[in-house]
Amino acid sequence: MSFLVLLLLLLFSFLAKAFKWRKSLYISLSILVTLFLFIGTGVVPNYLLGNLQAQYQEKKEVHWSYNNAIVLLGSGTQLIQEDGSFEPTFFSYGRIHEAATQYYLCVEKDSICKIIISGGDAQGNGVTEAEIYQKELLRLNVPKQDIILEADSVNTWKNAQFTSVLLNQQQAETIVLVSSGLHMQRSQLYFKHFGIQTVPVRADYMDARMSAMPLWYNFAVTDFALHEYAGILRYYIYNFMNWNATQEQPGDV
């Protein structure tokens, strides 16, 4: 997304030069250079990421109830070309590990503890995120009877909508939401829309790299952050236009 903006500014600069729009040319080139430097050196992504995930940096202790659910949000699957198998993506392993960690902390309290894996086949691979992630949880010795699959959702909005039905059926008192720190603010917003109050526990935490020279990494994390801001903005626009689902309580699909 950031590269697209820079490319559009560059194309406009060429257009302005061709038509001899000197003032427009200077303005567009100034914006282009400024954005390139501020993004590449980490200033812009540092600000964007801070607003998204700073509040989740500290992992607070969960106060477990008698009946608990840990919601693990999917982050895609990766095809292994050599044998045709699928694995969780790079960003998924931290979420899976954190979900298992929270599960073992929960069972220490002699409570009912379930992990709900929310993730369908968003990439059209013929296999769901929930199935693949379940295999990893089983390798971490999480009992299969304590794993619930929500394998129909294809995005964060559907994660929240479909999982709310399962949470209503489970009558969970404490609901822990596990996702990336970058993704948590949008996830909590969507779950709240469907009447689900969650305890956020972030898995990974992403930061920018401050540098005197522009780094490709900072452009990549800027795009990740902008994707989250776009999802949050879309939610409020859809709400204003009454385009969002009207479900307010778990199970009201």
N, C-alpha and C positions, 0 to 999 in steps of 0.2 A: 504494500500500500504506500509506504514512504517512497519507494523507488518510482512508483507510478506518478506521485505528485511531483517529484523532481523531474521526471521525464516530460510531463506536461508543461512544466515551467521552461524546460529546455526547448521544447518544440515551439512554445509561444515566443521565446526569445528569437529563434530563427525566423519565425513569422514576422515579428516586429522589425527585425533587421531587414528582411526582404522588402517590407513596405515602408521602411525608413521611419518607423515610429520610435524616434529616439528616446523619448521620455519613458514610454512603455518598455523599451528594451532595457534601459538602465534599471528600472524598477524590478522587472522580472529577473534580471541577472543578479541583482542585489539580494532578492528573496531566495533565489536558487543557491547562491553561495552561502548565505547565512544559514539556511536550513541544512544544507549539506554538512557544514562545519558543526552546527549545534547538535545535530543528530549523531554524526559520526564520532564526535568527541565525548558523547555520553550525556550532555546537558539535558536534551529533550527526553530521552528514554528514562533517565534517572528521575525526572519530575513525574512522568506518566506512571512509571512503575510504583513510585512512592505513594501516589494517591490511590492506587489500586490495592496495594497489599500491605502497606505499613502496619495497619491495624491487626494483621494476622501474623506478624513476624514472631511474636511470642506464642508458644503453644501452651495454652492454659490447661490446668488439670480439669478433667471432666468429672462432674459429680453424678455418678451413675445412679439410676433408679432401679426399681425391681425389674422393669421390662424395658429393654434398650434396643435400639437399631442403629447400625452404622451404615450410612449410605456411601458407597464407593462409586464415584462418577467415572465413566469410561473416557479414554482419550485416544481411541483408535487402535487398530491392529496393524501389524507389519508382516507382509508376505516374505517368507524365506525362500528365495528362488530355487535353491539347490534341492530341497526336498518337498517343496510345495506346502509346507506347514505355515502356521501363523503364530505370532507372538505378540505380546503387548508392545506398544511403541516405546520409544526412549523415555518419554515423559510419564508413562504409565506405571513404571516399576516403583517409583517413589510413593504413588498413591496406594498401590497394592500393599507395599510394606507398611505404610502408615495405618491402613485399615486393619491389617493383621495385628499390629502393635496395639491399637485401641481395643481390638477384640480381646486380647489376652489381659489387658488391664481391666476390662469389664468382667471377665469370668473370675478374676481374682476376688470380686465382690460377691460371688455366689448369686449372680443375677442372671436373668434371661438375656442373652446377647445374640443378636442376629446381624449378619452382614448382608445388605441388599446391594447387589452389583447392578448398576443401571447403565445399560449400553447395548444397542442393537447393532445391526449391520449397516452402519452409515456409509461405509465405503463400497458396499456392494460386493464384498468378497465371498459371500456364501457362508460366512461364519460370523457369529455375533461377538461383540466385545465381552459380554457377560460370560459366555462359554469359555473364552480364552483366559480371562482373568480368574475364573473359578479354578482352572487348572493350577495357576500360580498359587492361589490361596491354599489349595489342597497340598501343594508341595511345602507350604509353610505350616502344615499340620492343623489347619483350621478344619474342624469337622464338617463334612458335607451337609449334615442335617441343620447346621447353623448358617448355611448360605442360601440366599434367595436370589433368583435371577429375574431381572426385569430386562427382557431382551427385545423390546419393541421400539424403544426410543432411538432417535437418530440425531438429536441435538440436545442442548442443555434445557431448552424449554420443555421438550417432551420428557427428559429425565425427571424434571420436577413434577410434571402433570401425571405421568404414569406411576412414578414412585409414591406419590401421595395416596394413591389407591391402596397400594401394598401396606403402607404405614398405617392406614386406617384399619386394615384387616388385622394387622399385628397389634394394634392398640399400644404402640410404643409410647412410653412416657418421656424418655430422653432420646433425642435423635441427633447423632453426630454426623456431620457432613464432611467427607474427606475429598479434597480436590487440591489442585495446585494453588499456591497463594495468589498467583496472577488471576486465576479463574474464580476465586472464592466470592468476591463481591457480587459479580453477576449471578452466580449460582444461588447465593443466599436470597438475592432479590427475587429470582424466579420462584424459589421454593416458598418464600413468604407470600407471594401472590396466590399460591394454591393452599394457603392456610397452614403451612408447615414452618414451625419455628425450630431452627437448627442450632446446634453448637458447632461452630466452624473449627476444624482442625486441618491446617494446611499440610500438604506433603512437602513439595519442593518450594523453593523461594528463589525468584529470579531477580538479578540486579543488573544495572548497566556497568560498563567499564569506562571509567573516566580516563581519557587519554589525550595527549597533546596532538596526536595524529588520528584522523578518522579510522574507525574500525568497522568491518562488515558486521561484526557481532551486534553492535549498537543499532544498526539498521534492522537487523532481524528481530531483536527484542522490541524495538519500536513498533514493528508490524504486529507482534503478539499483543502489545498493549492497546494499539488502536483497534484491533479486533474486539477486545473486551469493551472498550468505550463505545464502539458501534453497537454492540449488543445491548448495552445499558440504555443508550440513546433510543434505539429502536423500541425497547420496552415502553419507555415513557411516551413516545410518539404514538405507538399502538394503543396505549391506554387512553390517551387524549382522543384518539379517533374511535374508541370503543371497538377495536379490532382484536384485542386480547380475549382469550377464553375467560368466561365470567366465574369460573369455579373459585370459591372462596374457602371452602372447607374440604378436608381430605375426603376423597371418594365422590365428590360432586361432579363427576365427568358427564 
